[in-house]
Amino acid sequence: MTNEQLRAMALGLPGAEQRETWGHPTFRVRNRIFVGMAAGGTTASVKASREEQAALIATDPATFSVAPNVGRHGWVEVRLDGVDPEEMQELVTEAWCSTAPKRAVAEFDGD
């Protein structure tokens, strides 16, 4: 999984935009972050529930961990070189769905 693949996944979702924040790229929908890439490019933080966070870490602690600063809210840090692209696509899409307006999610689900 590369930074460019992650960028394409995030920006491929309706209304998503990239913005530089805290010195690294973040991906937002309606000004709310759902994915952030680390400045070094080896990890990304993805919005998730605390239950999803716990399950991911339990399944593969070498790839998933509690994200710095926002982990207490469920965010997951993902090692890009260890994650399957299909799984990352699912995580990014779920993060977008939990952040985007309900109408946009309904339209997306209808497609």
HUSULUR-V534832 format. One line per field, one symbol per residue. psi: psi as a letter, one per 40 degrees, with the letter a starting at -180 (. if undefined). burial: + if it has 16 or more other C-alpha atoms within 10 Angstrom, else -. A space follows every 10 residues. Layout:
psi: ???
burial: ???
This chain:
psi: hidddddddd eeiheiihhh hfeihihihf ehheihiide eeiihhhiid dddddddddg eddiihhide deeeihhhhd eeihdddddd dddddddedi iddddddddd .
burial: +-+--++-++ +-+--+++-- ----+++++- --++++++-- --++++++++ --++-++--- --+++++--- +--+++++++ --+-+--++- +++++++-++ ----+----- -
